[in-house]
Structure formats: structure tokens, C-alpha cells
């Protein structure tokens, strides 16, 4: 079988970092190569070299048997290479058609933009590959899964037959992941070749024809999916045995820590996205909130943490109302928050690690004395937490934005867990993380539960919900469809509830 792409001996250095070290990979024509590795393993750097965004310090790129040099993305596009980035490169206020034609705008009579021609081609591509995208829709009105399809249309419109999908499922719901896999199968059937970059083991085993594993910037092995298991791949990625099963004892739940009654919350556009929710979270238990993203989970968490006002209803923490409280007041009363977007709401990326480690309590002893900060205490606190929570960083003085996603999440967990807490609200706590970081975050959440903390876990990952939860509340259109004991829950049952279907044998509980 023909090799459509080869990277030979690719090396890339940044100041103080050897990002890629003599990497060799091969993509066979009409096949899916899964490039697997932890965050910081060098996957994205390698693909940025392939797409012309970086120049390699050493090595060769060979496309269809010919050595090529890329000095920018246009060179890669000219060779039939297209990249769908993890963070979409779309303009929200523009239509699908306008986004697709950006940079290669066709005109009528050399004067007017020919949007009609582009729209027609988008429909053709959409029909051919089962993408189901409206050319006239505005990006801002599209769910994340459809936005990703627009990115795929962009590269297909430019005649790409080698597609790089960089962490394509990181922001998708389980249903959207299934849709993406169907699209990938259609692309392969049409003769495309795909590099699938991920750290999700089950996805690799589900779609890959070949697997190459990176660790610390080097290739540690290639393996046939037929011979691979999740355990083998995890060991290759991390360099040690990884426990893929969350170990926990039966919960010893106590009295309610959090009680929510008949809660209504509007989003920032004044849409009522939480509609009459009633539930409680007890000491020493994990209440998982399952649901397709966009059914009010974000607004629920914002209301519980004081980031959004409530429309009506009540929120009580240890029998005291907190629904009219400020975020600081809620924090001071023992609530810890792991936000769903760690970069926007969990960290100040331009601040050093030591400052991020004390953001919640910077104004209190030992970090402050009156209006003066205490640098020695701030530094010693950060050094202790970095060691205790295994944050991989050169030192505590580098900016948080330089860390991998997993280590950024560890900084947040370290900060939130290093003070006395009664309630932990963890929203999408492992989104975009590698298997080693997921194992660590899960163990810390269960540790907090076992110490008697009440935990509200909000996740779109059903496997995570089932692994960590003691009870599961399923959200649909801002309401709780049911609360079920984890021992009685199945994926099929939860999937029906997440779709708004209430099985006849399920009793709604509050």
C-alpha cells in the first residue's frame, strides 16, 4: 500500500525544550493513523510543522514520495494537506459560506464576491460526506459539533486529501463524537487519509488503522490496533502502569451540604436555561450531573458559584442561603470550584504559578498582612503544592499559560483543595486531559469525597459520570429528568434520559 506521507527524523527545539526529537511517522493512503500521547508529548508541535506553521530544525517531510519544504500553511494546502485545529478558526459573526471562502474569495466579473458559487460547493461537499451544514447559517448560532463540520468543509473545499484532526473530540458530546466517526468513515471511503491526534484510548481503538505513540517528544512505539488494549496504550503513553478503573469504596453519605429547590436561572441572553431544578448533594458523596452539553449545566454551576443571579428558587449551603451571595462570600463559606473552562475562568494565564496558587485567598493570612502581600509565604505555599500535586513545571515562576492542559488543571485542583471545603463543584474536570492526568484528578476527587466533602460533578463524559458518581442526576432542557443510583444506572438508560425520553419503568426522583 502507498505511503501518502512520511515524516523522517523531525526535530524541533524551543528555548529550554526539545519538543520533537528525531520523530518518524508514516501515513498510509486511505487509512487512519492515530497519533497518541499525553499533553506535552509533542503531537501538536509535530502537526504544526506538517502544516507549515513551524519550520523543523532537522528532518524531512515526504508527500507522495517527494520531499517538500513548507514555509507556511499555503504550501501545505497546495500539497493537499488540511488541518482541523482543536480550537476552531472561525469568525462567529460570519456565515458558514463567508468563513469557508476567507482567503480564497471568488468573484463575479472580477468585482463582486461570488457567495452563491461557494454556497453551492458547500452544499455539494456537505451532501457528499454527510455533513449536513447550512451554508447560510451564522457560526455563532451553531452548536460545537456543527462548527467542527464547518472546519472539515473548509479543508475539503481547498481540495485536501490528507486531513489532520487535532484532538477532534475534545469539545464534543458523546452523540457528536458518534457523528464525527461516521463522517470520518465516509472520508476514508472517499479515499482521504487522516491523522487523528488524541489522548483518548477508546477512540483510538475504535477508529485507527495504525497507532503511533509519542512520549516526551519521541516516538516510543507503533502498534497495530488489533494487538492493542487500553492498558497497553496507557502504559506506552505514560511510561508506567496506569489504573484505568477508579477505585473507590461505597459512599458513606451524611446530611445534605447543598440543597437546591425549584431553581430558575437565565443565561446572559436572558433565556431561561435552568427551569425548576430541585436536588441535594450530601456529605461524603458524589452527585454526578449527566447531560448533553448546552442543557443548562453551565448556568446551573454559575448560579451555584455566584457568577449568575438566580431568577427564583433557593440555594442553601449547610442550611444557610447563598443564592444572593457574591462569589467571594460563597468561596469563604467552603465552596471549591473547578470551572469547565480552566483557561478563562480557572487561571490568569499571564500570572506565574505561585500567584495562581493563592488567587482565592490572596487577601488573607498567610499571603497578606494588612494590604501587603507576603512573598515568602506565597512562594513556600506554591512550592509545597507543586510537589504535593505533582505539577510538572520548570519552576513556580513561569506563567500558568506555559503549562500543558493537565498541569494547568493540577494547579487549579491544588489551589481549591488546599483550603478547608465543604462542597466541591467540579465542572468538566478532565476535559481535554490525557490519561495520566485523568487518573490523578479522579483520585483526588474521590479522596475529597472520602474525607466527607460533598461533590457535585458536572460532566458530558458518561464514562466519567459512571466511574465517579454515587448518584446521577440527568439534565435535559434545564430540568432534571431523573436521579438514579449509580448501581442501577446503565449507559442505555442514561442515554434515553439525556435525549429527553423517560423510560416507563423509571420514577422521577428529587
C-alpha positions in Angstrom: 0.0 0.0 0.0 1.2 3.5 -0.9 2.6 5.8 1.8 0.9 9.1 1.2 3.0 10.9 3.8 6.2 10.3 5.7 8.0 12.4 8.4 11.6 11.4 8.9 13.8 12.4 11.7 11.8 15.5 12.6 13.4 17.6 15.4 12.1 20.9 16.8 13.7 22.8 19.6 12.3 25.8 21.6 14.3 27.6 24.3 14.9 25.1 27.0 12.6 22.5 25.4 13.2 19.7 22.9 9.6 19.4 21.6 10.3 16.8 18.9 13.3 14.5 18.8 14.0 12.6 15.6 10.4 11.6 15.0 9.5 9.2 12.2 5.8 8.6 11.3 4.1 7.1 8.2 0.6 7.7 6.9 -0.8 5.1 4.5 -3.1 6.1 1.7 -6.8 5.8 2.6 -6.0 4.9 6.3 -6.3 6.5 9.7 -3.1 7.0 11.7 -3.8 7.7 15.3 -1.1 9.8 16.9 -1.4 9.2 20.6 0.3 10.9 23.5 -0.1 12.9 26.7 -0.4 16.6 26.7 3.0 18.0 26.1 4.2 14.8 24.3 4.9 16.8 21.1 1.9 15.9 19.0 0.7 19.4 18.2 4.2 20.7 17.6 4.7 17.9 15.0 1.5 18.7 13.2 2.2 22.4 13.2 5.4 21.5 11.4 3.5 19.4 8.9 1.1 22.3 8.3 3.8 24.8 7.8 3.3 26.8 11.0 6.7 25.8 12.3 9.9 25.0 10.5 11.7 21.8 11.7 15.3 22.2 12.9 16.1 18.8 11.3 14.3 16.1 9.3 12.3 15.6 6.1 8.7 15.8 5.0 7.8 13.5 2.1 4.4 13.8 0.4 3.6 11.1 -2.1 7.2 10.1 -2.5 8.6 13.6 -3.0 10.5 15.6 -0.4 8.8 19.0 0.2 9.5 22.1 2.3 6.7 24.2 3.8 7.2 27.9 4.6 3.6 28.4 5.6 0.1 26.8 5.6 -0.4 27.8 2.0 2.4 25.4 1.0 0.9 22.6 2.9 -2.6 23.3 1.4 -1.0 23.2 -2.0 0.2 19.7 -1.3 -3.4 18.6 -0.3 -2.9 18.8 3.5 -5.7 20.3 5.6 -5.8 20.8 9.4 -8.8 21.0 11.7 -7.5 22.6 14.8 -8.6 21.7 18.3 -9.6 25.4 18.8 -11.7 26.3 15.8 -10.5 29.0 13.5 -14.0 30.5 12.7 -15.4 34.0 12.8 -18.6 33.8 14.9 -20.5 36.8 13.3 -20.0 35.5 9.8 -21.9 32.8 7.9 -20.6 29.3 7.0 -20.1 30.5 3.4 -18.2 33.6 4.4 -15.9 31.5 6.7 -15.2 28.9 4.1 -14.3 31.4 1.4 -12.0 33.5 3.6 -8.6 33.9 2.0 -9.7 32.5 -1.4 -12.7 34.7 -2.3 -14.0 34.0 -5.8 -15.6 37.0 -7.6 -18.1 37.7 -10.3 -16.8 39.8 -13.2 -13.7 40.4 -11.1 -15.6 42.7 -8.8 -18.3 41.1 -6.7 -17.9 38.3 -4.2 -19.4 35.1 -5.6 -21.0 33.7 -2.5 -23.6 31.8 -4.5 -20.8 29.7 -6.1 -19.2 28.9 -2.7 -22.6 28.1 -1.1 -23.3 25.7 -4.0 -20.0 23.9 -3.5 -20.5 23.8 0.3 -23.9 22.0 -0.3 -22.1 19.6 -2.7 -19.4 18.8 -0.1 -22.0 18.5 2.7 -24.1 16.1 0.7 -21.1 14.0 -0.5 -19.8 13.5 3.1 -23.0 13.6 5.1 -22.0 16.8 6.9 -25.5 18.4 6.9 -24.4 22.0 7.2 -26.4 25.0 6.1 -24.2 27.4 4.1 -26.2 30.4 5.2 -26.2 29.8 9.0 -24.2 32.0 11.2 -21.3 30.4 13.1 -22.5 31.9 16.4 -25.8 30.1 16.1 -24.3 26.6 15.5 -23.5 24.0 18.2 -19.9 23.0 18.6 -20.3 19.7 16.7 -21.6 21.6 13.6 -18.9 24.2 13.9 -16.4 21.4 13.6 -18.1 20.2 10.4 -17.6 23.7 9.0 -13.9 23.3 9.7 -13.9 20.0 7.8 -15.7 21.6 4.9 -13.1 24.4 4.9 -10.3 21.9 4.2 -12.3 19.8 1.8 -13.2 23.0 -0.1 -9.4 23.5 -0.6 -9.1 20.0 -2.1 -7.3 18.4 0.9 -6.9 14.6 0.7 -4.7 14.4 3.8 -6.6 15.6 6.9 -5.1 16.4 10.3 -7.7 16.2 13.0 -6.1 17.7 16.2 -8.0 16.5 19.3 -11.2 16.4 17.3 -13.4 15.1 20.1 -12.1 17.3 23.0 -15.2 19.6 23.0 -17.8 17.2 21.6 -20.7 15.4 23.4 -20.9 11.6 23.1 -23.6 12.0 20.4 -21.4 14.4 18.4 -18.4 12.0 18.7 -20.5 9.3 17.1 -21.5 11.7 14.3 -17.8 12.6 13.8 -16.8 8.9 13.5 -19.5 8.4 10.8 -18.1 11.4 8.9 -14.5 10.0 9.2 -15.6 6.7 7.8 -17.2 8.5 4.9 -14.0 10.4 4.3 -11.9 7.3 4.3 -14.3 5.5 1.9 -13.8 8.5 -0.4 -10.1 7.9 -0.4 -8.9 10.5 2.1 -6.1 9.8 4.5 -6.4 11.0 8.1 -4.0 11.7 11.0 -6.1 11.5 14.2 -4.4 13.2 17.1 -5.9 12.3 20.5 -5.2 11.0 24.0 -8.5 9.1 24.3 -7.7 5.4 24.2 -11.2 4.0 23.4 -11.4 6.4 20.4 -8.1 5.2 19.1 -9.1 1.6 19.3 -12.4 2.4 17.6 -11.2 4.2 14.5 -7.4 3.7 13.9 -5.8 1.6 11.3 -2.3 2.3 12.7 -1.2 3.8 16.0 2.0 5.7 16.8 2.6 6.7 20.4 4.7 9.8 21.5 6.1 10.4 24.9 8.3 13.4 25.9 8.8 14.4 22.2 9.9 11.0 20.9 8.2 8.0 19.3 8.1 5.2 21.9 6.4 2.7 19.6 3.9 1.9 16.9 1.3 -0.8 17.3 -1.5 -2.5 15.4 -4.9 -1.7 16.9 -5.8 -5.4 16.7 -3.0 -6.1 19.1 -3.5 -3.1 21.4 -5.5 -2.7 24.5 -6.3 0.4 26.5 -3.9 -0.8 29.2 -1.0 -1.3 26.7 -1.6 2.1 25.1 -1.8 3.9 28.5 1.5 2.3 29.6 3.2 3.4 26.4 1.8 7.0 26.8 2.7 7.5 30.4 5.8 5.2 30.8 4.2 3.4 33.8 1.2 1.2 34.6 -2.0 3.3 34.7 -5.1 2.3 36.7 -7.9 2.9 34.2 -10.5 1.9 36.8 -11.5 4.3 39.5 -11.0 2.6 42.8 -13.5 3.7 45.5 -15.3 2.3 48.4 -19.1 2.6 48.9 -20.0 6.2 49.9 -20.7 7.0 53.5 -23.0 9.9 52.8 -24.3 12.2 55.5 -26.6 15.1 55.8 -27.1 17.4 52.8 -24.4 20.0 52.2 -26.1 21.7 49.3 -29.9 21.9 48.9 -31.3 23.4 45.7 -35.1 24.0 45.4 -37.2 25.0 42.4 -34.3 26.9 40.9 -34.8 29.0 37.8 -31.8 30.7 36.1 -31.4 32.8 33.0 -28.3 32.9 30.8 -26.6 36.1 29.7 -29.0 36.4 26.8 -31.9 36.2 29.3 -33.0 32.7 28.1 -34.4 30.6 31.0 -31.9 27.7 30.8 -32.4 26.2 34.3 -36.1 25.5 34.9 -37.3 24.4 38.3 -34.4 22.2 39.4 -34.6 20.5 42.8 -31.8 18.3 44.2 -29.3 17.9 47.1 -25.7 17.0 47.5 -24.8 15.1 50.7 -21.6 15.0 52.7 -19.3 12.2 51.5 -21.0 11.5 48.2 -20.5 12.4 44.5 -23.7 13.6 42.7 -23.0 13.4 39.0 -24.9 15.7 36.6 -25.1 14.0 33.2 -26.4 15.5 30.0 -25.6 16.7 26.6 -23.7 20.0 26.8 -25.9 23.0 26.5 -28.9 21.8 28.6 -28.3 24.3 31.4 -25.3 22.7 33.2 -23.1 25.8 32.7 -25.8 28.2 34.0 -26.5 25.9 37.0 -22.8 25.9 38.0 -22.6 29.7 37.5 -25.7 30.2 39.8 -24.3 27.9 42.5 -20.9 29.8 42.5 -22.4 33.3 42.4 -21.4 34.0 38.8 -25.0 34.4 37.7 -28.0 35.7 39.6 -31.0 33.4 40.0 -34.4 34.2 38.7 -36.3 32.4 41.5 -35.9 29.4 43.9 -33.3 28.9 46.6 -29.8 27.5 47.1 -28.7 26.6 50.7 -25.3 25.6 51.8 -25.3 23.9 55.3 -28.8 25.2 55.8 -27.8 28.8 55.1 -29.0 30.6 51.9 -26.3 31.6 49.4 -28.3 32.4 46.3 -27.8 36.2 46.7 -24.2 35.9 47.7 -21.1 37.0 45.9 -18.5 34.5 44.5 -16.1 35.5 47.3 -18.7 35.0 50.0 -19.6 31.6 48.6 -15.9 30.7 48.4 -15.3 31.8 52.0 -18.1 29.6 53.2 -16.3 26.5 52.0 -17.2 26.0 48.3 -14.4 25.0 45.9 -14.9 25.3 42.1 -13.1 23.6 39.2 -14.5 25.5 36.2 -15.3 23.9 32.9 -13.0 26.4 31.1 -9.8 26.4 33.0 -8.1 29.0 30.9 -10.9 31.6 31.0 -12.2 31.0 34.5 -9.7 29.0 36.5 -6.4 30.7 35.9 -4.8 34.0 35.0 -2.5 32.7 32.3 -0.2 35.6 32.3 0.4 35.3 36.1 3.1 33.0 37.5 2.1 29.7 39.0 2.8 30.9 42.6 0.2 33.7 42.2 -2.4 31.4 40.6 -1.9 29.1 43.6 -3.3 31.6 46.0 -5.9 33.5 43.9 -8.8 32.5 46.2 -7.2 33.8 49.4 -4.6 36.3 48.4 -6.1 38.9 50.7 -5.9 36.7 53.8 -3.1 35.5 56.1 -0.6 34.0 55.5 -0.5 35.5 52.0 -1.3 39.0 53.1 -0.6 41.2 56.2 -2.9 44.1 56.0 -2.6 45.5 52.5 0.9 44.0 52.0 1.5 40.6 50.2 3.9 38.2 51.9 6.2 36.9 49.1 7.9 34.2 51.2 4.6 32.6 52.2 3.3 32.8 48.7 6.4 31.1 47.3 6.6 28.4 50.0 2.9 27.6 49.5 3.4 27.2 45.8 6.5 25.0 46.1 4.7 22.7 48.6 1.6 22.4 46.4 3.6 21.8 43.2 5.3 18.9 44.9 2.2 17.6 46.6 0.0 17.7 43.5 2.8 16.7 41.1 2.6 19.8 38.9 5.1 19.3 36.1 6.8 22.7 35.7 10.4 24.0 35.5 9.7 26.2 38.5 6.9 28.1 40.2 7.8 31.4 38.5 6.8 30.5 34.9 3.4 31.8 33.7 0.5 29.4 34.0 -0.1 29.7 30.3 3.1 27.8 29.5 1.8 24.7 31.2 0.1 21.7 29.5 -3.6 21.4 30.0 -3.2 18.6 32.5 -0.8 20.6 34.6 -3.0 23.7 34.4 -5.8 21.6 35.8 -3.5 20.4 38.6 -2.7 24.0 39.6 -6.5 24.6 40.0 -7.1 21.4 41.9 -4.1 22.2 44.2 -5.4 25.7 44.9 -9.0 24.7 45.5 -8.2 21.6 47.6 -5.6 23.3 49.8 -8.1 25.1 51.9 -11.0 23.8 54.1 -14.0 23.0 51.9 -17.5 21.6 52.5 -18.6 21.4 48.8 -16.6 20.8 45.6 -18.2 21.8 42.3 -16.3 20.2 39.5 -17.4 21.1 36.0 -15.9 19.0 33.2 -12.8 18.4 35.4 -10.9 16.2 32.9 -12.0 17.8 29.5 -9.0 17.7 27.1 -6.7 15.9 29.6 -4.5 12.9 29.0 -5.0 9.5 30.6 -2.4 10.1 33.3 -3.9 13.4 34.3 -7.4 12.0 34.3 -6.3 9.2 36.6 -4.8 11.8 39.0 -7.8 14.2 39.0 -10.2 11.3 39.5 -8.2 10.0 42.5 -8.2 13.5 44.1 -12.0 13.9 43.7 -12.6 10.5 45.4 -10.2 11.4 48.1 -12.1 14.6 48.9 -15.4 12.6 48.9 -13.9 10.1 51.4 -12.9 13.0 53.6 -16.5 13.9 53.9 -16.8 16.7 51.3 -19.9 16.8 49.2 -19.1 16.7 45.5 -21.2 18.0 42.6 -19.6 16.6 39.4 -20.8 18.0 36.0 -19.5 16.1 33.0 -20.6 15.3 29.5 -18.4 12.2 29.6 -20.7 9.3 30.6 -17.8 7.0 31.5 -16.6 9.6 34.0 -20.0 10.1 35.5 -20.5 6.3 35.9 -17.0 5.9 37.4 -17.1 8.7 40.0 -20.7 9.2 40.9 -22.7 7.7 43.8 -26.0 9.1 42.4 -26.6 10.5 38.9 -28.9 13.4 38.0 -29.7 13.6 34.3 -30.4 17.1 32.9 -32.4 17.9 29.8 -33.5 21.4 28.7 -32.8 22.8 32.1 -34.7 20.2 34.1 -33.8 17.0 36.0 -35.2 14.0 34.2 -34.4 11.6 37.0 -31.9 11.0 39.8 -30.7 7.4 39.8 -28.4 5.3 42.0 -25.2 4.5 40.1 -25.6 0.8 40.8 -28.8 0.8 38.8 -27.6 3.1 36.0 -26.7 1.9 32.5 -25.5 3.9 29.5 -28.6 3.0 27.6 -30.9 4.2 30.4 -28.9 7.4 30.9 -28.7 8.0 27.1 -32.5 7.9 26.8 -32.9 10.4 29.7 -30.2 12.7 28.2 -32.3 12.7 25.0 -35.4 13.7 26.9 -37.0 10.2 26.8 -38.3 9.0 30.1 -38.5 5.1 30.2 -41.8 3.9 31.7 -40.1 2.0 34.4 -38.1 5.0 35.7 -39.6 7.0 38.6 -38.6 10.7 38.7 -36.8 11.5 41.9 -35.9 14.7 43.6 
